[in-house]
Amino acid sequence: MIETLYIAWQDPETRLWHTVGQLSREKELYRFAYTKGALASPRFTYLGRMMDLQENYYSRELFPLFANRILNSSRTEYPDYVRWLAMNPDTENDPMQLLARSGGERATDELYIYAQPEINDQGDMELFFLSNGLRYLDETSLKRILQLKSGDHLTLKEENDNYRDRFALRLETDDLIKVGHCPRYLNKDLRRVLEETDVFLTVERLNHNAPIQFRLLCKAVFKFPQGRNLFENEECQLLDREKRRVA
């Protein structure tokens, strides 16, 4: 079960993504703490009402900033929502799992939420993400997406000529049709993985009738040296702090 998530924020000027915070669950409390990525841009201030970058924030309930990014279970479309995300029945109502699988995307800001890869029974790392940028694809790509099936093989390809993101990774089918992009906040770390090992990428689920941001769910499986974490760059490290506040 996922107990730690990272918060990525996009600089509105440079369009670069920075990991600015960590959300974790410790027994009966949620904890939010800023990471060193919060210091990477002069344009970043703080998130929600958590205005002190040097403070640990604790709450018995999930912080509103994150709870508002999960579809309410009372909504009529909630069963479709958990199906689109291919949630395990045992964890389909777990807020940390839902945030990890959905990315917590909202149209009103530039925040994404991501998790460390899960470890499967074979000891491999598994990382789930939704294909990004589908609304910008041409007709050929959109038609090809509709033909995909769960288990179909995909490939991550470096897109070095992408002027919007120099770390861009596009998703391609075996017949070399582009079917979206890897989420930007994962690009730099997944490029590092591709330098060290193979990544087996497949279609986890295709949601024909879902909103376009939920259309294509992918799963990446790879081996990483024992004791290594995928997200071990400096931006993911917690800032030093001494204070504690329980909400």
GIQUIUR-V39969 format. One record per pair of residues at least 24 apart in sequence whose C-alpha atoms are under 7 Angstrom apart, sorted by the first residue. I is the first residue (numbers start at 1). J is the second residue. Records with the same first field share a line. If there is no record, write none. Layout:
I: J / J
This chain:
2: 96 / 97
3: 96
4: 115
5: 100 / 113 / 114 / 115
6: 113 / 114 / 115
7: 111 / 112 / 113 / 114
8: 111 / 112 / 113 / 185
9: 110 / 111 / 112
10: 110 / 111
17: 185
19: 235 / 236
28: 60
29: 58 / 59 / 60
30: 58 / 59 / 60 / 61 / 62
31: 56 / 57 / 58 / 59
32: 56 / 57 / 58
33: 57 / 238
34: 238 / 239
35: 235 / 236 / 237 / 238 / 239
36: 234 / 235 / 236 / 237 / 238 / 239
37: 235 / 236
54: 239 / 240 / 241
55: 241 / 242 / 243 / 244
56: 241 / 243 / 244 / 245
57: 244 / 245 / 246
58: 245 / 246 / 247
59: 246 / 247
60: 247
69: 104 / 105 / 106
70: 98 / 99 / 104
84: 207 / 214
86: 205
101: 128 / 129
116: 230
124: 221 / 222 / 223
125: 221 / 222 / 223
126: 219 / 220 / 221 / 222
127: 219 / 220 / 221
128: 218 / 219 / 220
129: 217 / 218 / 219
130: 214 / 216 / 217 / 218
131: 180 / 181 / 182 / 183 / 216 / 217 / 218
132: 180 / 181 / 182 / 183 / 213
133: 180 / 181
134: 180 / 212
141: 177 / 178 / 179
145: 179
148: 206
149: 203 / 206
150: 203 / 204 / 205 / 206
151: 202 / 203 / 204
152: 202 / 203
153: 201 / 202 / 203
154: 201 / 202
155: 201
189: 230 / 231
197: 223
198: 222
